[in-house]
Amino acid sequence: MKHSIYQIKLDAISQVIDHGRLISDVARDFRISKKKLFLWLRDVEKGNISRNENGDVSSEAEALRFEISYLAAKLIAVEAKRLS
């Protein structure tokens, strides 16, 4: 089953908050930067990220920014692998 970009973000945040995992480990597992995950966690702390009835991130613009950064990180990983 394919996960939505929104769900990936929420899952990464949950791994740190709910399961007590290290930011560095979660960032590596989700192939995102530690800084990006830290910023998401800070947004949660400030109340800028919430879930609607479907469990999705409520801000469409935020979701689109996440999707762009997620795809850019995947592209960088593929390019690094190709060059190695």
N, CA, C and O atoms as a GROMACS GRO file, in nm:
protein
  336
    1MET      N    1   0.084  -0.119   0.000
    1MET     CA    2   0.000   0.000   0.000
    1MET      C    3   0.088   0.125   0.000
    1MET      O    4   0.180   0.136   0.081
    2LYS      N    5   0.061   0.217  -0.090
    2LYS     CA    6   0.140   0.340  -0.101
    2LYS      C    7   0.097   0.439   0.006
    2LYS      O    8  -0.022   0.464   0.025
    3HIS      N    9   0.194   0.497   0.076
    3HIS     CA   10   0.165   0.598   0.177
    3HIS      C   11   0.168   0.735   0.113
    3HIS      O   12   0.247   0.760   0.022
    4SER      N   13   0.080   0.823   0.159
    4SER     CA   14   0.080   0.960   0.110
    4SER      C   15   0.200   1.033   0.170
    4SER      O   16   0.255   0.993   0.273
    5ILE      N   17   0.240   1.139   0.104
    5ILE     CA   18   0.349   1.223   0.153
    5ILE      C   19   0.314   1.274   0.293
    5ILE      O   20   0.400   1.284   0.380
    6TYR      N   21   0.187   1.308   0.313
    6TYR     CA   22   0.143   1.356   0.444
    6TYR      C   23   0.168   1.252   0.552
    6TYR      O   24   0.215   1.284   0.662
    7GLN      N   25   0.135   1.129   0.520
    7GLN     CA   26   0.150   1.022   0.618
    7GLN      C   27   0.297   0.996   0.650
    7GLN      O   28   0.331   0.966   0.764
    8ILE      N   29   0.383   1.009   0.551
    8ILE     CA   30   0.526   0.990   0.575
    8ILE      C   31   0.576   1.094   0.675
    8ILE      O   32   0.651   1.061   0.767
    9LYS      N   33   0.533   1.218   0.657
    9LYS     CA   34   0.575   1.324   0.749
    9LYS      C   35   0.525   1.296   0.890
    9LYS      O   36   0.600   1.307   0.987
   10LEU      N   37   0.398   1.259   0.901
   10LEU     CA   38   0.343   1.230   1.032
   10LEU      C   39   0.410   1.108   1.095
   10LEU      O   40   0.432   1.106   1.216
   11ASP      N   41   0.443   1.009   1.014
   11ASP     CA   42   0.511   0.890   1.066
   11ASP      C   43   0.650   0.924   1.119
   11ASP      O   44   0.690   0.876   1.224
   12ALA      N   45   0.723   1.007   1.046
   12ALA     CA   46   0.857   1.046   1.090
   12ALA      C   47   0.849   1.123   1.223
   12ALA      O   48   0.928   1.098   1.314
   13ILE      N   49   0.755   1.214   1.232
   13ILE     CA   50   0.737   1.292   1.355
   13ILE      C   51   0.699   1.198   1.470
   13ILE      O   52   0.750   1.211   1.581
   14SER      N   53   0.610   1.105   1.442
   14SER     CA   54   0.565   1.010   1.544
   14SER      C   55   0.679   0.923   1.596
   14SER      O   56   0.684   0.891   1.715
   15GLN      N   57   0.770   0.885   1.509
   15GLN     CA   58   0.882   0.801   1.551
   15GLN      C   59   0.964   0.870   1.660
   15GLN      O   60   1.013   0.805   1.752
   16VAL      N   61   0.978   1.002   1.649
   16VAL     CA   62   1.055   1.076   1.750
   16VAL      C   63   0.971   1.102   1.873
   16VAL      O   64   1.014   1.074   1.985
   17ILE      N   65   0.851   1.155   1.854
   17ILE     CA   66   0.768   1.197   1.967
   17ILE      C   67   0.710   1.077   2.043
   17ILE      O   68   0.722   1.069   2.166
   18ASP      N   69   0.648   0.987   1.971
   18ASP     CA   70   0.575   0.877   2.035
   18ASP      C   71   0.664   0.759   2.073
   18ASP      O   72   0.638   0.689   2.170
   19HIS      N   73   0.770   0.737   1.994
   19HIS     CA   74   0.852   0.619   2.016
   19HIS      C   75   0.991   0.651   2.072
   19HIS      O   76   1.068   0.560   2.101
   20GLY      N   77   1.022   0.780   2.088
   20GLY     CA   78   1.147   0.819   2.151
   20GLY      C   79   1.273   0.792   2.071
   20GLY      O   80   1.382   0.785   2.128
   21ARG      N   81   1.259   0.776   1.939
   21ARG     CA   82   1.376   0.748   1.856
   21ARG      C   83   1.457   0.876   1.834
   21ARG      O   84   1.404   0.986   1.842
   22LEU      N   85   1.584   0.859   1.807
   22LEU     CA   86   1.672   0.972   1.782
   22LEU      C   87   1.641   1.036   1.648
   22LEU      O   88   1.608   0.968   1.551
   23ILE      N   89   1.650   1.169   1.644
   23ILE     CA   90   1.625   1.243   1.520
   23ILE      C   91   1.716   1.193   1.409
   23ILE      O   92   1.671   1.175   1.296
   24SER      N   93   1.842   1.170   1.439
   24SER     CA   94   1.937   1.126   1.336
   24SER      C   95   1.898   0.991   1.278
   24SER      O   96   1.911   0.970   1.157
   25ASP      N   97   1.851   0.899   1.361
   25ASP     CA   98   1.810   0.767   1.313
   25ASP      C   99   1.686   0.775   1.226
   25ASP      O  100   1.678   0.712   1.121
   26VAL      N  101   1.588   0.853   1.271
   26VAL     CA  102   1.463   0.866   1.196
   26VAL      C  103   1.490   0.936   1.062
   26VAL      O  104   1.439   0.894   0.959
   27ALA      N  105   1.571   1.041   1.065
   27ALA     CA  106   1.603   1.114   0.941
   27ALA      C  107   1.670   1.020   0.841
   27ALA      O  108   1.638   1.023   0.722
   28ARG      N  109   1.761   0.938   0.888
   28ARG     CA  110   1.828   0.843   0.799
   28ARG      C  111   1.728   0.741   0.743
   28ARG      O  112   1.730   0.712   0.624
   29ASP      N  113   1.642   0.689   0.828
   29ASP     CA  114   1.544   0.589   0.785
   29ASP      C  115   1.446   0.645   0.682
   29ASP      O  116   1.406   0.574   0.589
   30PHE      N  117   1.408   0.771   0.698
   30PHE     CA  118   1.312   0.833   0.607
   30PHE      C  119   1.379   0.909   0.493
   30PHE      O  120   1.313   0.970   0.409
   31ARG      N  121   1.513   0.906   0.492
   31ARG     CA  122   1.592   0.973   0.388
   31ARG      C  123   1.561   1.122   0.378
   31ARG      O  124   1.540   1.175   0.269
   32ILE      N  125   1.559   1.187   0.494
   32ILE     CA  126   1.542   1.332   0.501
   32ILE      C  127   1.655   1.386   0.587
   32ILE      O  128   1.721   1.311   0.658
   33SER      N  129   1.677   1.516   0.579
   33SER     CA  130   1.784   1.575   0.660
   33SER      C  131   1.740   1.585   0.806
   33SER      O  132   1.621   1.594   0.837
   34LYS      N  133   1.839   1.583   0.894
   34LYS     CA  134   1.810   1.600   1.037
   34LYS      C  135   1.748   1.738   1.060
   34LYS      O  136   1.658   1.753   1.142
   35LYS      N  137   1.797   1.837   0.987
   35LYS     CA  138   1.745   1.973   1.003
   35LYS      C  139   1.597   1.978   0.966
   35LYS      O  140   1.518   2.040   1.037
   36LYS      N  141   1.560   1.914   0.855
   36LYS     CA  142   1.419   1.914   0.812
   36LYS      C  143   1.330   1.850   0.919
   36LYS      O  144   1.224   1.903   0.953
   37LEU      N  145   1.374   1.736   0.972
   37LEU     CA  146   1.296   1.669   1.076
   37LEU      C  147   1.287   1.755   1.201
   37LEU      O  148   1.181   1.764   1.264
   38PHE      N  149   1.396   1.819   1.237
   38PHE     CA  150   1.395   1.909   1.352
   38PHE      C  151   1.294   2.022   1.330
   38PHE      O  152   1.220   2.057   1.422
   39LEU      N  153   1.292   2.078   1.209
   39LEU     CA  154   1.197   2.186   1.180
   39LEU      C  155   1.052   2.138   1.188
   39LEU      O  156   0.965   2.210   1.237
   40TRP      N  157   1.027   2.015   1.141
   40TRP     CA  158   0.892   1.960   1.152
   40TRP      C  159   0.852   1.945   1.299
   40TRP      O  160   0.740   1.977   1.338
   41LEU      N  161   0.946   1.897   1.379
   41LEU     CA  162   0.918   1.879   1.521
   41LEU      C  163   0.892   2.014   1.589
   41LEU      O  164   0.806   2.025   1.676
   42ARG      N  165   0.967   2.115   1.547
   42ARG     CA  166   0.946   2.248   1.602
   42ARG      C  167   0.808   2.300   1.562
   42ARG      O  168   0.740   2.365   1.642
   43ASP      N  169   0.766   2.272   1.439
   43ASP     CA  170   0.632   2.312   1.395
   43ASP      C  171   0.524   2.244   1.478
   43ASP      O  172   0.423   2.306   1.512
   44VAL      N  173   0.545   2.118   1.511
   44VAL     CA  174   0.449   2.047   1.596
   44VAL      C  175   0.442   2.114   1.732
   44VAL      O  176   0.334   2.136   1.786
   45GLU      N  177   0.558   2.147   1.787
   45GLU     CA  178   0.564   2.211   1.918
   45GLU      C  179   0.491   2.345   1.918
   45GLU      O  180   0.425   2.380   2.016
   46LYS      N  181   0.502   2.419   1.808
   46LYS     CA  182   0.436   2.549   1.797
   46LYS      C  183   0.289   2.537   1.758
   46LYS      O  184   0.216   2.636   1.757
   47GLY      N  185   0.245   2.415   1.726
   47GLY     CA  186   0.107   2.395   1.688
   47GLY      C  187   0.079   2.425   1.541
   47GLY      O  188  -0.036   2.440   1.502
   48ASN      N  189   0.184   2.434   1.459
   48ASN     CA  190   0.167   2.465   1.318
   48ASN      C  191   0.134   2.344   1.233
   48ASN      O  192   0.096   2.359   1.117
   49ILE      N  193   0.148   2.224   1.288
   49ILE     CA  194   0.112   2.102   1.217
   49ILE      C  195   0.006   2.032   1.299
   49ILE      O  196   0.024   2.006   1.418
   50SER      N  197  -0.105   2.003   1.234
   50SER     CA  198  -0.212   1.931   1.303
   50SER      C  199  -0.273   1.832   1.205
   50SER      O  200  -0.242   1.834   1.086
   51ARG      N  201  -0.360   1.748   1.255
   51ARG     CA  202  -0.425   1.648   1.172
   51ARG      C  203  -0.572   1.684   1.157
   51ARG      O  204  -0.636   1.730   1.252
   52ASN      N  205  -0.626   1.662   1.037
   52ASN     CA  206  -0.770   1.678   1.021
   52ASN      C  207  -0.837   1.544   1.045
   52ASN      O  208  -0.773   1.451   1.093
   53GLU      N  209  -0.965   1.532   1.012
   53GLU     CA  210  -1.037   1.408   1.040
   53GLU      C  211  -0.974   1.288   0.971
   53GLU      O  212  -0.985   1.176   1.020
   54ASN      N  213  -0.908   1.310   0.857
   54ASN     CA  214  -0.846   1.200   0.782
   54ASN      C  215  -0.704   1.170   0.827
   54ASN      O  216  -0.641   1.078   0.775
   55GLY      N  217  -0.653   1.246   0.924
   55GLY     CA  218  -0.518   1.224   0.970
   55GLY      C  219  -0.413   1.292   0.884
   55GLY      O  220  -0.293   1.272   0.904
   56ASP      N  221  -0.457   1.375   0.786
   56ASP     CA  222  -0.364   1.442   0.697
   56ASP      C  223  -0.318   1.574   0.757
   56ASP      O  224  -0.384   1.630   0.844
   57VAL      N  225  -0.205   1.623   0.709
   57VAL     CA  226  -0.157   1.754   0.749
   57VAL      C  227  -0.258   1.857   0.701
   57VAL      O  228  -0.303   1.851   0.587
   58SER      N  229  -0.295   1.950   0.788
   58SER     CA  230  -0.405   2.041   0.755
   58SER      C  231  -0.368   2.148   0.653
   58SER      O  232  -0.455   2.194   0.580
   59SER      N  233  -0.244   2.187   0.645
   59SER     CA  234  -0.205   2.292   0.553
   59SER      C  235  -0.160   2.234   0.419
   59SER      O  236  -0.059   2.163   0.412
   60GLU      N  237  -0.235   2.263   0.313
   60GLU     CA  238  -0.200   2.210   0.181
   60GLU      C  239  -0.065   2.266   0.135
   60GLU      O  240   0.015   2.193   0.076
   61ALA      N  241  -0.040   2.394   0.161
   61ALA     CA  242   0.087   2.454   0.121
   61ALA      C  243   0.203   2.385   0.192
   61ALA      O  244   0.306   2.358   0.130
   62GLU      N  245   0.188   2.357   0.319
   62GLU     CA  246   0.292   2.288   0.394
   62GLU      C  247   0.314   2.148   0.338
   62GLU      O  248   0.428   2.102   0.326
   63ALA      N  249   0.207   2.083   0.302
   63ALA     CA  250   0.218   1.949   0.245
   63ALA      C  251   0.293   1.952   0.112
   63ALA      O  252   0.374   1.864   0.084
   64LEU      N  253   0.265   2.052   0.031
   64LEU     CA  254   0.335   2.064  -0.097
   64LEU      C  255   0.483   2.097  -0.078
   64LEU      O  256   0.567   2.044  -0.150
   65ARG      N  257   0.514   2.183   0.018
   65ARG     CA  258   0.655   2.212   0.048
   65ARG      C  259   0.726   2.085   0.094
   65ARG      O  260   0.840   2.060   0.055
   66PHE      N  261   0.659   2.006   0.176
   66PHE     CA  262   0.717   1.880   0.220
   66PHE      C  263   0.741   1.787   0.102
   66PHE      O  264   0.848   1.727   0.091
   67GLU      N  265   0.643   1.776   0.014
   67GLU     CA  266   0.658   1.686  -0.101
   67GLU      C  267   0.778   1.727  -0.187
   67GLU      O  268   0.852   1.642  -0.234
   68ILE      N  269   0.796   1.856  -0.208
   68ILE     CA  270   0.910   1.904  -0.286
   68ILE      C  271   1.041   1.867  -0.216
   68ILE      O  272   1.134   1.818  -0.282
   69SER      N  273   1.050   1.890  -0.086
   69SER     CA  274   1.175   1.860  -0.015
   69SER      C  275   1.200   1.709  -0.010
   69SER      O  276   1.315   1.664  -0.018
   70TYR      N  277   1.094   1.631   0.004
   70TYR     CA  278   1.107   1.486   0.007
   70TYR      C  279   1.158   1.434  -0.128
   70TYR      O  280   1.249   1.350  -0.132
   71LEU      N  281   1.101   1.483  -0.237
   71LEU     CA  282   1.143   1.438  -0.369
   71LEU      C  283   1.285   1.486  -0.401
   71LEU      O  284   1.362   1.415  -0.465
   72ALA      N  285   1.319   1.607  -0.357
   72ALA     CA  286   1.455   1.657  -0.378
   72ALA      C  287   1.556   1.569  -0.303
   72ALA      O  288   1.662   1.539  -0.357
   73ALA      N  289   1.523   1.528  -0.181
   73ALA     CA  290   1.612   1.441  -0.104
   73ALA      C  291   1.628   1.306  -0.172
   73ALA      O  292   1.738   1.250  -0.174
   74LYS      N  293   1.520   1.254  -0.226
   74LYS     CA  294   1.528   1.126  -0.298
   74LYS      C  295   1.616   1.140  -0.422
   74LYS      O  296   1.694   1.051  -0.453
   75LEU      N  297   1.602   1.251  -0.493
   75LEU     CA  298   1.683   1.275  -0.612
   75LEU      C  299   1.832   1.283  -0.576
   75LEU      O  300   1.915   1.226  -0.647
   76ILE      N  301   1.864   1.351  -0.469
   76ILE     CA  302   2.003   1.362  -0.424
   76ILE      C  303   2.058   1.224  -0.390
   76ILE      O  304   2.172   1.193  -0.424
   77ALA      N  305   1.977   1.142  -0.324
   77ALA     CA  306   2.022   1.007  -0.287
   77ALA      C  307   2.047   0.921  -0.411
   77ALA      O  308   2.144   0.846  -0.417
   78VAL      N  309   1.959   0.933  -0.510
   78VAL     CA  310   1.976   0.856  -0.633
   78VAL      C  311   2.101   0.903  -0.708
   78VAL      O  312   2.179   0.821  -0.758
   79GLU      N  313   2.121   1.035  -0.717
   79GLU     CA  314   2.239   1.088  -0.784
   79GLU      C  315   2.367   1.046  -0.714
   79GLU      O  316   2.465   1.010  -0.779
   80ALA      N  317   2.367   1.049  -0.580
   80ALA     CA  318   2.486   1.007  -0.505
   80ALA      C  319   2.516   0.860  -0.530
   80ALA      O  320   2.632   0.822  -0.546
   81LYS      N  321   2.414   0.778  -0.534
   81LYS     CA  322   2.432   0.635  -0.558
   81LYS      C  323   2.484   0.613  -0.700
   81LYS      O  324   2.569   0.527  -0.722
   82ARG      N  325   2.432   0.689  -0.795
   82ARG     CA  326   2.472   0.674  -0.935
   82ARG      C  327   2.619   0.714  -0.952
   82ARG      O  328   2.691   0.652  -1.032
   83LEU      N  329   2.664   0.815  -0.880
   83LEU     CA  330   2.800   0.864  -0.893
   83LEU      C  331   2.902   0.782  -0.816
   83LEU      O  332   3.022   0.793  -0.840
   84SER      N  333   2.855   0.699  -0.724
   84SER     CA  334   2.950   0.619  -0.643
   84SER      C  335   2.988   0.490  -0.709
   84SER      O  336   3.067   0.414  -0.653
   0.00000   0.00000   0.00000
